[in-house]
Amino acid sequence: MSTSPESNAPLKVILDSNAFYIPLELKIDIFEETRLLLNRNLDFVLLSPVKHELELLAAKNSPKTRREALYALKIAEKCEYIVVDNLEKLPADDVIVKVAKKWNSPVLTNDRQLRKRLRDISVPVIYVRQKSRLYIDGLI
Protein backbone atom coordinates (compact mmCIF):
# COMPACT_ATOMS: atom_id res chain seq x y z
CA MET A 1 0.00 0.00 0.00
CA SER A 2 1.53 3.30 -1.02
CA THR A 3 0.90 6.58 0.64
CA SER A 4 0.68 9.86 -1.18
CA PRO A 5 3.21 12.54 -0.27
CA GLU A 6 0.34 14.73 0.93
CA SER A 7 -0.50 12.33 3.75
CA ASN A 8 3.06 12.68 5.11
CA ALA A 9 3.09 16.47 4.94
CA PRO A 10 2.26 18.10 8.27
CA LEU A 11 -1.25 19.46 8.55
CA LYS A 12 -1.37 23.06 9.74
CA VAL A 13 -3.70 23.65 12.69
CA ILE A 14 -4.53 27.31 13.38
CA LEU A 15 -5.03 28.23 17.04
CA ASP A 16 -7.36 30.97 18.24
CA SER A 17 -6.33 33.00 21.28
CA ASN A 18 -8.72 31.17 23.61
CA ALA A 19 -7.13 27.83 22.69
CA PHE A 20 -4.03 28.86 24.62
CA TYR A 21 -6.11 29.15 27.81
CA ILE A 22 -7.31 25.53 27.64
CA PRO A 23 -4.19 24.07 29.34
CA LEU A 24 -4.46 26.63 32.15
CA GLU A 25 -8.21 26.33 32.75
CA LEU A 26 -8.86 22.65 31.97
CA LYS A 27 -5.42 21.00 32.29
CA ILE A 28 -5.59 19.61 28.75
CA ASP A 29 -2.38 19.37 26.71
CA ILE A 30 -3.77 20.87 23.51
CA PHE A 31 -0.79 19.85 21.38
CA GLU A 32 -0.70 16.19 22.40
CA GLU A 33 -4.49 15.81 22.44
CA THR A 34 -4.80 17.33 18.96
CA ARG A 35 -2.12 14.96 17.64
CA LEU A 36 -3.98 12.01 19.17
CA LEU A 37 -7.32 13.23 17.84
CA LEU A 38 -6.11 13.71 14.26
CA ASN A 39 -3.51 10.91 14.28
CA ARG A 40 -1.27 12.93 11.96
CA ASN A 41 1.90 14.94 11.83
CA LEU A 42 0.85 18.51 12.69
CA ASP A 43 2.21 22.03 12.58
CA PHE A 44 0.52 24.35 15.07
CA VAL A 45 0.17 27.90 13.77
CA LEU A 46 -0.01 31.19 15.65
CA LEU A 47 -1.16 34.01 13.37
CA SER A 48 0.17 37.50 14.06
CA PRO A 49 -3.26 39.05 14.93
CA VAL A 50 -3.85 36.31 17.51
CA LYS A 51 -0.47 36.97 19.11
CA HIS A 52 -1.23 40.70 19.11
CA GLU A 53 -4.55 39.99 20.85
CA LEU A 54 -2.77 38.02 23.59
CA GLU A 55 -0.11 40.73 23.97
CA LEU A 56 -2.81 43.36 24.48
CA LEU A 57 -4.42 41.23 27.19
CA ALA A 58 -1.03 40.77 28.84
CA ALA A 59 -0.43 44.52 28.89
CA LYS A 60 -3.66 46.25 29.79
CA ASN A 61 -5.86 44.26 32.15
CA SER A 62 -6.22 43.08 35.72
CA PRO A 63 -3.27 41.24 37.26
CA LYS A 64 -5.09 37.90 36.91
CA THR A 65 -5.86 38.49 33.22
CA ARG A 66 -2.29 39.64 32.57
CA ARG A 67 -0.87 36.56 34.29
CA GLU A 68 -3.14 34.25 32.26
CA ALA A 69 -2.29 36.05 29.01
CA LEU A 70 1.45 35.77 29.74
CA TYR A 71 0.96 32.03 30.36
CA ALA A 72 -0.95 31.79 27.05
CA LEU A 73 1.90 33.58 25.25
CA LYS A 74 4.38 31.13 26.79
CA ILE A 75 2.37 28.21 25.42
CA ALA A 76 2.10 29.98 22.05
CA GLU A 77 5.90 29.80 21.73
CA LYS A 78 5.45 26.14 20.74
CA CYS A 79 3.67 27.24 17.57
CA GLU A 80 4.96 28.32 14.20
CA TYR A 81 4.49 32.09 14.12
CA ILE A 82 3.15 33.46 10.84
CA VAL A 83 2.87 37.15 10.07
CA VAL A 84 -0.27 37.81 8.07
CA ASP A 85 0.25 40.67 5.63
CA ASN A 86 -2.61 42.81 4.31
CA LEU A 87 -5.00 41.47 6.95
CA GLU A 88 -3.36 43.00 10.05
CA LYS A 89 -6.10 45.61 10.50
CA LEU A 90 -8.89 43.02 10.62
CA PRO A 91 -10.08 41.43 13.87
CA ALA A 92 -8.24 38.19 14.70
CA ASP A 93 -11.36 36.07 14.08
CA ASP A 94 -11.75 37.48 10.55
CA VAL A 95 -8.11 36.71 9.79
CA ILE A 96 -8.49 33.16 11.13
CA VAL A 97 -11.55 32.58 8.92
CA LYS A 98 -9.77 33.86 5.78
CA VAL A 99 -6.53 31.97 6.38
CA ALA A 100 -8.24 28.71 7.42
CA LYS A 101 -10.38 28.76 4.29
CA LYS A 102 -7.39 29.56 2.06
CA TRP A 103 -5.18 26.85 3.58
CA ASN A 104 -8.04 24.39 4.19
CA SER A 105 -6.72 24.05 7.75
CA PRO A 106 -8.62 23.08 10.89
CA VAL A 107 -8.90 25.64 13.68
CA LEU A 108 -8.63 24.97 17.40
CA THR A 109 -11.03 27.29 19.24
CA ASN A 110 -13.70 27.33 21.92
CA ASP A 111 -15.30 30.52 20.61
CA ARG A 112 -18.89 29.59 19.66
CA GLN A 113 -19.34 32.40 17.14
CA LEU A 114 -16.05 31.62 15.43
CA ARG A 115 -16.87 27.90 15.39
CA LYS A 116 -20.18 28.63 13.65
CA ARG A 117 -18.54 30.93 11.08
CA LEU A 118 -15.95 28.26 10.30
CA ARG A 119 -18.49 25.46 10.05
CA ASP A 120 -20.62 27.61 7.70
CA ILE A 121 -17.71 27.64 5.25
CA SER A 122 -16.86 23.94 5.82
CA VAL A 123 -13.67 24.48 7.81
CA PRO A 124 -13.06 21.72 10.40
CA VAL A 125 -13.13 22.96 14.00
CA ILE A 126 -11.42 21.39 17.01
CA TYR A 127 -12.91 22.31 20.38
CA VAL A 128 -13.23 21.17 23.98
CA ARG A 129 -16.24 19.09 24.89
CA GLN A 130 -17.35 18.09 28.38
CA LYS A 131 -14.43 20.10 29.79
CA SER A 132 -12.19 17.10 29.32
CA ARG A 133 -11.56 16.20 25.68
CA LEU A 134 -10.94 17.68 22.29
CA TYR A 135 -13.40 16.90 19.52
CA ILE A 136 -13.45 17.76 15.85
CA ASP A 137 -16.44 18.98 13.92
CA GLY A 138 -15.93 18.52 10.18
CA LEU A 139 -13.79 16.42 7.87
CA ILE A 140 -10.11 16.84 7.15
Secondary structure, 3 states (H helix, E strand, C coil): CCCCHHHHCCEEEEECHHHHHHHHHHCCCHHHHHHHHHCCCEEEEEEHHHHHHHHHHHHHCCHHHHHHHHHHHHHHCCCEEECCCCCCCCCHHHHHHHHHHHHCCCEECCCHHHHHHHHHCCCCEEEEECCCEEEEECCC
